[in-house]
Amino acid sequence: MEEDYPKSLLELEERFNTEVICLEYLRQLRWPQGFICPRCEASGAWYTQRGLYHCQRCKLETSVTAGTILHQTRKPLTLWFRAMWQITSQKYGANALGMQRVLSLGSYHTAWEWLHKLRRAMVRPHRDRLSGVIEVDETYVGGKKHGKRGRGASGKALVGIAVEDKGVEGLGRIRLQHLQDASGANLEQFIQAIAEPASVIRTDEWTGYKGLTDKNFQHIVASSNDLKIVHLVAALLKRWLLSTYQGAVRPSHLAYYLDEYTFRFNRRSCTFRGKLFFRLVQQAMMVDPAPIATLKGPALPFLIGTNNLNLDPMDSDLDHNM
Ligand SMILES: [Zn+2]
């Protein structure tokens, strides 16, 4: 499908104003070559009066949104489209309170749930690996005390960061991952997951990176001061977590915030916000449903930065109630 997306909020609202139009747009993204049965992969289907696809081979009745992030939603798709526009059109991201206001959602909880579902759609399944020269480091987010490397520190979360070094062109794509600790096993697993084999991996002299050569990478050891691009990304990430989420991020949710940041960072030069919207809708059709039970984390607030932050009271309430 050609990349067809609205260029402005006005265009979005004028164009996607009925359920039928939204469904048709989703159908083209989910099945660009025509219907494929999610159970038996046959291509023939009858379109029923209730708007369902009835597989001619296995008789499964399914819908465009079944088995996707919009699985069994009771809210209008027109509203979901606005939510997706809202989350992609803002430079720094959307928080639940803002989402609730803009969409006039009755409950803060719904806004929060939608944001978390949409964050899951921000990572494309089976996405490409980074390649070329990649700078890798880890950084702690959260907590007040300095953590000891390799062991993990209480109240802090360790994030693995990988950035493509494009030389004169500057920074390429990034990948981020919440790591349990900076052991060799964890770091190697992270790098193997995000980098093409035989890539050049530049790190500092930490022992956790010593085994990379054995894993079929070219390993360049630099002094920590020379890892400029990965340190830049670490600083930008921390600033973003502070400004967008007022520091209120729970460890169980950190992976989704990292995915959101990666989505935004890797599309930072994108001129049209509508293109981000297009990607998000497209990926929403590719990822599995996220039932509400899987969105809940432990009831411990996790603060990034210091205690002097103005925490959104709604966020604090939510942390204690769930
Ligand atoms: Zn079938």
Residues whose N, C-alpha, C, O or C-beta is under 5 A from the ligand:
A	BS01	ZN	C37 R39 C40 E41 A42 C55 R57 C58 K59 L60
